[in-house]
Structures are given as structure tokens and as C-alpha cells.
Amino acid sequence: MTGEPDVDSFGMLEPLPAASPLASQQVRAAALALTVPSVAGRENATAGRDLSILRIENYYARGEALEWGSRAQTRPRRGRGLQDREALRQLADKYVGPPGLLPEQAAEGTRTAFEILRDERLLVLSAPEADAGQFAAGLRLGYELQRNDPDLVVREELIDEDFQLRAEDMLSVHERAVVLVDMRGPGGELQQVQWALVEFARELEQHRSYLILIVPHDQIRKFGERLPGRVHELGKPSSVEVFTRYLTVLDAAGLATAETQVRLERMWPPQVKELAETVERRAGRGEDPAEALRDSLLGQKIDLRGEIGKHQEAGDSEWLALLLAVAVLEGSAPEHIVNAADAMLKKNKLKVEERVPLLRPSPYARLRHLDIEPFDAETREFQQPGFGFDVLQHFWREHRGLHDSMLSWIGEIPRKFADLTGEDLERIADRSAELAVGAGYQIALKLAEQWTAKGSEGTTSLQTSESRYRRSIAVRLLMTTATDTSLGPPIRNRLLSWSKGANIDLQLLTAEVCGELGTEFPRIALTRLKHLAGSEHEEVRDAVRTAVHGIGANLGGARFLRYLSEWFDEATPARLQLLSSSASFVLKEQLDDLDADTTSSFWNQALDKLPPEDLRPVVRTWIYTAAAAPAERRPLMVEPLVQATRFEPRRIAQLQFASRIQGIPLGPLGNHPVDEVLFQLWTRLDEVDPILQAE
């Protein structure tokens, strides 16, 4: 097994206990703190936020079976998109820098990658290996700039199918940023980007921002010719030092022998990180750490093709079905695994032996029939990392006749089993994402649609327990694949299509996916939510409102208003109403970072586009928030409203009407802070009213 590309190559957070495999040798990634832009199908870590999940632990022992009670949660923030400052600090604490990356690793006579980025505002980054930690290195450079300049924002921009390197799409005069763009996926038009970089470099200077462009290694010479002095080839740090840094429980002293050190030094940080997690996981089960390291590096690989072929020749269909069931439901309850195996047998028109209860083997006994070496019947897990993924990939790649039955089977598991735990649902979503990397994005879309379609209760799949249960898997699957390097562009394009369509089930699914996506990629999410805001279905609009409120709370007031301003264009009444309520909600708590240009631009469009009934609640929220601010700041909050009138009588009258608050009539005002703000506003409106000035 190769390691994960570029995931948390510095072990930003503590490793998580579960270990499911990575999606492909080129696009492997982990669902820990940081990931390269790729499917992260390992570590069934739950996010602990947003989606409420009913954990069903030990319910067999308690005799409880809560139908449709669990939810798959989306992944934790993984270092994608808009970067969290504290996460970047943790990254820096763990990161082992390669030669020539940071100032302290400079070689005489050459500039480090950091110095190139600092001086030129543009860095083209590459590495001789596909999985060398390029994205992690880019984040580490971004943090180094941010540490010296706290006003900088570090964020990633995704590449869509029609991607163009344009300042208006990626830069803002109101936000200085370090922007990372990974061009290693299939969607990047590298030649167009090469030509656009010269002009874009000038835009970076004007916007006082920075760009880190990650490109395939075979393109480094072309970029170097076009942009001499702005290209850096990533080196490899000491793998032993990286291994030591990744260990969180074990003491590295004495673990590596001379033989294992030689093998270790051939590995790049992402593979070393995976190795360290594997060794600690095995040591946690009681194995000798040194032996676990040696076995992981030097042990014999299982001949999967040979094992499968042997049981096919013997006609052992139960063994094969159990192998597939464990691959999808690894770690699940024995009952679920054997029932899924029986379902696979039926899909292949094979007879499932029925016996009276007294003679029927228990699920535990049946699982012991799966005697392949990496499988542990007690834990229902493969002890070799990535083995479950290898099983699925083998059957998909070498047994094409199974394609339809495998997809149908995976899609039906959440429908047939009402008592899967949250971890089970997450595992199904992650395995499906991994399968899609090798099989194509259509796999993810087909499964998501199947899980979102009408349930057995015969109603539309909106807010019934069964619908939420199944839809949570689809949300996790699409959230994972939408940010993948190879799968992402067509998945995001389909989400855009669904947001404009009329299917209520797919609209609701898209809204929930965008609610999660928006914490990392707000522009992409809000573009799709903008279309959904005009849905004729109240349940969809409620989901959009929840998603937008969450995104706004995460973004802060200024950035949120800038993104929300795009909603005014060709807006329907329903969208304007949702815009109004969302702005009101966020402005109550997110005013500290507002700037004059952003607020003036927003209020200009608000007076242009919002009808009176939608303008009034936003103005009211602004007035009450201004009243809660320190007295010296209140005039600064009043002035953007005044400037938005452009001193035109019609717009002044609009604002006067919108600012009338029930119980506070125009006329003599009291000493309440709201009275003071209103008095300041109306006084300023009188001062700029051309009709009053002419009298």
C-alpha cells in the first residue's frame, strides 16, 4: 500500500482510532485535520458539530434497537478551503520542514520557498513524487506569512471544469489572502494558467495578496521558463524525524532497527504518517511496537487475487460474500455483516440456506468462516490498513459483471438495516467515495440519488427519520467527493444543476451538502444556495436558511456580506426574503470586522433591490446592533446607511420608512440607545435631503 498524498503530512491533530483505507494511490487522503484535495476515506472520525447524531452504542447488549435513529456525520474540518488560524498554528508545531522550504532551512546562495513567496508574491510548487506533501507545505508557507502579517487570510480555491485564473474570482480588495490552488487534478488548463500568471502576478501586488500554485512535476520546467525564479521543487525531510514527530503515545527510541531505518528513509511524509498511525494502533492492541513496525515495513503482503480465486474455484460463495460485506461494513455488528453477505448472495441468485433457529449458526460462527489472514473476527476489522479498499477495488476492477449488483447492494444496505450506527453509516459513505475514485464520479451520484429517493414510508424523503438516516450518508459522500481533486468538478457541477432543478429531494440534499461545504468553500456553497433560496418548497428554504446562517456565523460579518451581495442579482422575492433574514441573523453577532466599503456596497444594493417588507427587518437589526455598540461607534454604523441613499429623495424616504420601529414613532425621542441611533440617522437624512436643503 502506498501512503496518502499530502494529507496532514505533519500530523496536525492527534491520530484517530479507526483506520479505513485510502481511495487510490494517486489520490489518497485522510480525514484528520489536514488533507490534500482528495477523497479522504480513512478514519471514521465524526465532526462533532452541525448534524445531530444519535449514537447507538452497545445496543445489542441493552436489548435496544432504535429504528432509523443514527446519522452519518460529515468529516471534521480537514485543512481545506478557508483555513482556521489555530489549526495552522498546530500544523506548524507538528510539521517537519524539508530542506529549502522555510527560512531556517536555507542553503547558501539559494532562496527558500518562503523567500520566493514573500518577495515575488507567487510560488509554483512541485515535487518528484505525487504524494510528497505539497499541499501541507503550501499551508505551512501560508502560516509563516500569516504569522508575520496577522491580517492575512489563508485559503484554498478549487478548480472547476471551466477554471480560469482571474483576479475577480480569487482576490478581494477587502481581504488580503494567501491563496492555494492545486492544479494536479484533471481539470486544470495548465497552458492557459501559465500565460495568465504574468498578469495575475501584477494583480497580486495590487491586492497585496499571495498565490501558491501546486503543479504536476512534469510541468515544472515549463513553469520555470515562463516564471524564472518563482518555482520550488519540494525536498524530503528525514523520515525518521517525521516518524518520531507523528508518534503520540509511543517512544520512538529503539523502535527502528538499521534495516527498518533504511526502508523508512525511502518514504515521504504522508506514507510515514500512515505508518506511525498503524504502529500505534497495533501497539494499542497489545502487539510489540518494534515488531509492528518491522511487520508493517517488511512483512509479506496478502495475495488477494490468489485467495479470492481459490475460493471461487471451490464454489465457496459464502466466503466471498462475507469478504465483500466486511469490506463495506468493517467493524459493524456481526448481524449486519452476515445479513449484508446474505443480501449479496441473493443479488447473485445464490441460495441462502435457511435453518431452524436451533440449528442456525450464530453470526459470530459464520464470521469465523472468513479465514483470510488480515481479518479479525472479534473486532470485525482487517488488521492490514487499506485491505478493505483493496477488496472492493479488486472485485470492481476484475469482475465487471458484478458492477450492477455491487452498486445496487451498497445502495440497499441503509434501506434494509434500520439500526446501523453513525460509524456504520460513515463507513458506507467513505467506502463508496473510495470506490468512486477508481470507478468514476457517476458512482457517487448514483448512490447519493438512491439514498435520497423516497423511502419505504411512501412519502417524499424530507424529514422522516428514515429519510434523514439515509440522506446523512449521501451528504457525507457528496461532501467528500465534491472536494476531491479528480471527482470534485463534476460533483460540484451536478450540485449546481440540482440547485436549479425542481426535484425536492435533491434540492434538500444539495442544501445540506452546501451547509457543510460552506465552512471551507463559502463561495461555492453560497452560489448553489442562492438558487435554492427560490425553491417553492418550504422545507428546502428552511434548510437553506440553516445552511446560510451557519456559513455566516463562520465567516464573520464583512466576508459574509461580500458573498451575500451576489444574491441580489436577478433575485426572486423568495431569495430576497431569505437574504434579508440571513443578513439580520448574522449581523446581530458579526459586526466587529465590518469595513465601510463592504457595508456601503451592501446597503446600496439593499435599497436598490429589497422590497419594503424585506428591507425593514435588516435595517431594524442594524439599528438595534448599533444601539448595543459603544456610543463612539454608533455614528460610524449610521453613516453607511446614509451614504447608501446617494442623497436621493426616493431612497431617503425608503430608509426613513424602513427605520420606523414599532413603538418608537417619528418625533421626540427618549434616552434609550435605540432612540439615540434613530435620532442620529434621521438627523443625517435631513442633512443630506436635497428637498429640505432647497427650502
Residue pairs with C-beta under 8 A, 6 or more apart in sequence:
1 21
1 384
1 385
1 386
1 390
2 25
2 28
2 131
2 271
3 22
3 28
3 131
3 267
3 268
3 270
3 271
3 272
3 273
3 274
3 275
4 22
4 28
4 29
4 30
4 36
4 42
4 131
4 270
4 271
4 273
4 274
5 26
5 27
5 28
5 29
5 36
5 38
5 130
5 131
5 132
5 270
6 29
6 35
6 36
6 38
6 131
6 132
6 133
6 134
6 135
6 136
6 270
7 28
7 29
7 30
7 32
7 34
7 35
7 36
7 38
7 40
7 136
7 270
7 273
8 30
8 32
8 33
8 34
8 35
8 79
8 136
8 273
9 34
9 95
9 133
9 136
9 137
9 242
9 268
9 269
9 270
9 273
10 34
10 91
10 94
10 95
10 96
10 133
10 136
10 140
10 245
10 269
11 32
11 94
11 245
11 246
11 248
11 273
11 276
12 32
12 33
12 34
12 79
12 87
12 90
12 91
12 94
13 32
13 33
13 90
14 248
15 32
15 43
15 246
15 248
15 276
15 277
15 280
15 281
16 31
16 32
16 43
16 44
16 45
17 281
17 284
18 42
18 43
18 44
18 45
18 331
18 423
19 42
19 43
19 277
19 278
19 281
19 385
20 41
20 42
20 43
20 44
20 330
20 388
20 389
20 427
20 430
20 431
21 41
21 42
21 385
21 386
21 387
21 388
21 389
21 390
21 434
22 28
22 29
22 30
22 39
22 40
22 41
22 42
22 274
22 386
22 389
22 434
23 29
23 38
23 39
23 40
23 41
23 389
23 433
23 434
23 436
23 437
23 438
23 484
24 39
24 434
24 437
24 438
25 130
25 131
26 130
26 131
27 38
27 39
27 437
27 484
27 485
27 486
28 38
28 39
28 131
28 270
29 35
29 36
29 37
29 38
29 39
29 40
29 41
29 78
30 40
30 42
30 43
30 78
30 273
30 274
31 40
31 41
31 42
31 43
31 44
31 45
31 75
31 76
31 78
31 430
32 43
32 45
32 76
32 78
33 76
33 77
33 78
33 79
33 87
33 90
33 91
34 78
34 79
34 87
34 91
34 135
34 136
34 139
35 78
35 79
35 80
35 135
36 131
36 134
36 135
36 136
36 182
36 270
36 485
37 80
37 135
37 156
37 158
37 182
37 185
37 483
37 484
37 485
37 488
38 484
38 485
38 486
39 433
39 434
39 436
39 437
39 480
39 481
39 484
39 487
40 75
40 78
40 430
40 480
41 389
41 430
41 431
41 433
41 434
41 480
42 385
42 386
42 430
44 331
44 423
44 426
44 427
44 430
45 75
45 76
46 53
46 73
46 76
46 422
46 423
46 426
47 73
47 74
47 75
47 76
47 77
48 73
48 76
50 73
50 74
50 515
50 516
50 550
51 71
51 72
51 73
51 74
51 472
51 475
52 71
53 70
53 71
53 72
53 73
53 422
54 66
54 69
54 70
54 71
54 422
55 70
55 421
55 422
56 64
56 66
56 69
56 70
56 419
56 421
56 422
57 421
59 65
59 66
59 419
60 333
60 335
65 418
65 419
66 419
67 418
67 419
67 465
67 466
68 418
68 464
68 465
68 466
68 468
68 469
69 419
69 465
69 469
70 419
70 420
70 421
70 422
70 424
70 425
70 469
70 472
71 422
71 425
71 468
71 469
71 472
72 422
72 425
72 426
72 428
72 429
72 472
72 473
72 475
72 476
73 422
73 426
73 472
73 476
74 475
74 476
74 479
74 516
75 476
75 479
75 480
77 84
77 87
77 519
77 520
78 520
79 87
79 91
79 136
79 139
80 156
80 483
80 520
80 521
81 155
81 156
81 158
81 483
81 519
81 520
81 521
81 522
82 153
82 155
82 156
82 519
82 520
82 521
82 522
82 555
83 139
83 142
83 153
83 154
83 155
83 156
85 146
88 139
88 142
88 143
88 146
88 154
89 143
91 136
91 139
91 140
91 143
92 140
92 143
92 144
92 147
94 245
94 246
95 136
95 140
96 237
96 238
96 241
96 242
96 245
96 269
97 104
97 105
97 140
97 237
98 105
98 133
98 137
98 234
98 235
98 236
98 237
99 105
99 107
99 235
99 237
100 106
100 107
100 110
100 112
100 113
100 232
100 235
101 112
101 113
101 114
101 137
101 140
101 141
101 232
101 234
101 235
102 112
102 113
102 114
102 140
102 141
102 144
103 112
103 114
103 115
103 144
105 112
106 112
106 115
111 119
111 229
113 123
113 125
113 137
113 141
113 232
113 234
114 141
114 144
114 145
116 123
116 229
116 230
116 232
117 123
117 141
117 145
117 210
117 212
118 145
120 201
120 229
120 230
121 201
121 204
121 205
121 209
121 210
121 211
122 197
122 200
122 201
122 204
122 210
122 211
122 213
122 227
122 230
123 141
123 210
123 211
123 212
123 213
123 230
123 231
123 232
124 213
124 215
124 220
124 223
124 224
124 227
124 230
124 231
124 232
125 134
125 137
125 138
125 212
125 213
125 214
125 215
125 231
125 232
125 234
126 134
126 214
126 215
126 216
126 217
126 219
126 220
126 223
126 231
126 232
126 233
126 234
127 133
127 134
127 217
127 233
127 234
128 217
128 233
129 217
129 268
130 184
130 217
131 268
131 270
131 271
132 234
132 236
132 268
132 269
132 270
133 234
133 268
133 269
133 270
134 182
134 184
134 214
134 234
135 180
135 182
135 214
136 269
137 234
138 180
138 212
138 214
139 154
139 180
141 178
141 212
142 152
142 154
142 178
142 180
142 210
142 212
143 154
145 152
145 154
145 178
145 210
146 152
146 153
146 154
146 178
149 176
151 176
152 176
152 177
152 178
152 210
153 175
153 176
153 177
153 178
154 177
154 178
154 180
155 177
155 178
155 179
155 180
156 179
156 180
156 181
156 182
156 520
156 521
157 169
157 170
157 179
157 180
157 181
158 483
158 488
158 492
158 521
158 524
159 181
159 182
159 183
159 185
159 187
159 188
159 488
159 489
160 187
160 489
160 492
160 493
161 187
161 489
161 490
161 493
163 187
163 188
163 189
164 189
164 192
164 196
165 181
165 192
165 193
165 196
165 197
165 200
166 196
166 200
167 200
167 203
167 207
170 179
170 181
170 211
171 177
171 179
171 203
171 204
171 207
171 209
172 207
172 562
173 207
173 597
174 558
174 562
174 595
174 597
174 598
175 558
175 559
175 562
176 207
176 208
176 209
177 207
177 209
177 210
178 209
178 210
178 211
178 212
179 209
179 210
179 211
179 212
180 212
180 214
181 211
181 212
181 213
181 214
182 214
182 485
183 190
183 193
183 213
183 214
183 215
183 216
183 219
184 214
184 215
184 216
184 485
185 485
185 486
185 488
185 489
186 485
186 486
187 488
187 489
190 215
190 216
190 219
190 222
193 213
194 222
194 223
194 226
195 226
197 213
197 223
197 226
197 227
198 226
198 227
200 211
201 211
201 227
204 210
204 211
213 223
215 223
217 233
220 231
220 233
223 231
224 231
236 268
236 269
237 269
238 265
239 264
239 265
239 266
239 267
239 268
239 269
239 272
240 256
240 261
240 264
240 265
242 269
242 272
242 273
243 252
243 256
243 264
243 272
243 275
243 276
244 252
246 272
246 273
246 276
246 277
247 276
247 279
247 280
248 280
249 280
249 283
249 284
250 279
250 280
250 283
250 289
254 290
255 279
255 289
255 290
255 293
256 264
256 293
257 290
257 294
259 294
259 298
260 293
260 294
260 297
260 298
263 297
263 298
264 272
264 275
264 297
267 275
274 385
275 293
275 296
275 297
278 292
278 296
278 385
279 289
279 292
279 293
279 296
280 289
282 289
282 292
282 296
282 383
283 289
283 292
302 372
302 373
302 374
302 384
302 387
304 387
304 390
304 391
304 394
305 394
305 398
307 372
308 320
308 323
308 394
308 395
311 319
311 320
312 320
317 345
317 348
317 350
318 341
318 345
318 366
318 369
319 369
319 370
319 371
321 341
321 342
321 344
321 345
322 337
322 338
322 341
322 366
322 367
322 369
322 370
323 370
323 372
323 391
324 341
324 344
324 391
324 392
324 395
324 406
325 337
325 338
325 340
325 341
325 344
326 337
326 370
326 375
326 380
326 382
326 388
326 391
327 388
327 389
327 391
327 392
327 431
328 340
328 388
328 392
328 410
328 413
328 427
328 428
328 431
329 336
329 337
329 340
329 380
329 413
329 424
329 427
329 428
330 380
330 381
330 382
330 388
330 427
331 379
331 380
331 381
331 423
331 424
331 427
332 380
332 420
332 421
332 423
332 424
332 427
333 363
333 380
333 421
333 424
334 362
334 363
334 364
334 366
334 367
334 380
335 363
336 417
336 420
336 424
337 363
337 367
337 380
338 363
338 366
338 367
339 416
339 417
340 409
340 413
340 417
341 366
342 352
343 409
343 412
343 413
343 416
344 405
344 409
345 351
345 352
346 352
347 405
347 408
347 409
348 405
364 377
367 377
367 380
368 377
370 377
374 382
374 383
374 384
374 387
375 381
375 382
375 383
376 382
376 383
382 388
388 431
389 431
389 434
392 431
392 434
392 435
393 434
393 435
393 438
395 402
395 406
396 402
396 403
396 406
396 435
396 438
396 439
397 438
403 439
407 443
407 446
407 447
410 428
410 431
410 432
410 435
410 447
411 446
411 447
411 450
411 451
413 420
413 428
414 420
414 425
414 428
414 451
414 469
414 470
414 473
415 455
415 456
415 470
417 424
418 466
418 469
420 428
425 469
425 472
425 473
425 476
426 473
426 476
428 473
429 473
429 474
429 476
429 477
429 480
430 476
430 480
432 443
432 444
432 447
432 477
433 444
433 477
433 480
433 481
433 484
433 487
435 443
436 442
436 443
436 444
436 481
436 487
437 484
437 486
437 487
441 481
441 486
441 487
441 490
441 491
444 477
444 478
444 481
444 487
444 491
445 491
445 494
447 474
447 477
448 474
448 477
448 478
448 509
449 474
449 506
451 470
451 471
451 473
451 474
451 477
452 461
452 470
452 471
452 474
452 505
452 506
452 508
452 509
453 461
453 505
454 460
454 461
454 505
455 461
455 464
455 466
455 467
455 470
456 466
457 464
457 466
457 467
460 504
460 505
461 467
461 470
461 471
461 505
461 508
462 504
462 505
462 508
462 539
463 539
471 508
471 509
471 512
474 509
475 509
475 512
475 513
475 516
478 491
478 495
478 509
478 513
479 513
479 516
479 517
481 487
481 488
481 491
482 488
482 491
482 492
482 495
482 513
482 517
483 517
483 520
483 521
484 491
492 524
495 510
495 513
495 514
495 528
496 527
496 528
496 531
498 506
498 507
498 509
498 510
499 507
499 510
499 514
499 528
499 529
499 530
499 531
499 532
500 531
501 507
504 535
504 537
504 539
504 540
507 532
507 535
507 537
507 540
508 537
508 539
508 540
508 543
510 528
510 532
511 529
511 532
511 540
511 543
511 544
511 547
512 543
512 547
514 524
514 525
514 526
514 528
514 529
514 532
514 547
515 525
515 543
515 546
515 547
515 550
515 551
517 524
517 525
518 524
518 525
518 526
518 529
518 547
518 548
518 550
518 551
518 554
519 550
519 551
519 554
522 551
522 554
522 555
522 559
522 560
522 563
523 563
525 547
525 551
526 548
526 551
526 563
526 564
526 566
526 567
527 566
529 544
529 547
529 548
529 551
530 566
530 567
530 575
532 540
532 541
532 543
532 544
533 541
533 544
533 548
533 567
533 572
533 574
533 575
533 578
533 579
534 571
534 572
534 574
534 575
535 541
535 544
535 574
536 574
541 574
541 578
544 578
545 578
545 581
545 582
548 564
548 578
548 582
549 582
549 585
549 586
551 560
552 560
552 564
552 582
552 585
552 586
552 590
553 586
553 589
553 590
555 563
555 590
556 590
556 592
556 593
557 586
557 587
557 590
557 591
557 592
557 593
557 594
558 593
558 594
558 595
558 598
559 593
560 586
560 590
561 583
561 594
561 598
561 599
561 601
561 602
562 598
562 601
564 579
564 582
564 583
564 602
565 601
565 602
565 605
567 575
567 576
567 579
568 576
568 579
568 605
568 606
568 608
568 609
571 579
571 609
573 611
576 609
576 610
576 611
576 614
577 614
579 610
579 614
580 610
580 614
580 615
580 617
580 618
581 617
583 602
583 606
583 618
583 621
584 617
584 618
584 620
584 621
587 618
587 621
587 622
587 625
588 621
588 624
588 625
591 625
591 629
591 637
596 636
596 639
596 640
599 640
600 640
600 643
600 644
603 640
603 641
603 643
603 644
604 644
604 646
606 615
606 618
606 644
607 615
607 644
607 645
607 651
607 654
607 655
610 618
612 654
612 657
612 658
615 654
615 658
616 657
616 658
616 660
618 658
619 641
619 655
619 658
619 659
620 658
620 659
620 661
622 637
622 641
623 659
623 661
623 674
623 677
623 678
623 681
624 674
625 637
626 633
626 634
626 637
626 638
626 677
627 634
627 672
627 673
627 674
627 676
627 677
628 673
629 637
631 673
631 676
634 673
634 676
634 677
634 680
635 680
637 677
638 677
638 680
638 681
638 684
639 684
641 655
641 659
641 681
642 681
642 684
642 685
642 688
644 651
644 655
645 651
645 652
645 654
645 655
645 685
645 688
647 688
647 689
647 690
648 690
649 689
649 690
649 691
652 685
652 688
652 689
655 681
655 685
656 666
656 682
656 685
659 678
659 681
659 682
660 666
661 674
661 678
664 674
664 675
664 678
666 682
669 675
669 676
669 678
669 679
686 692
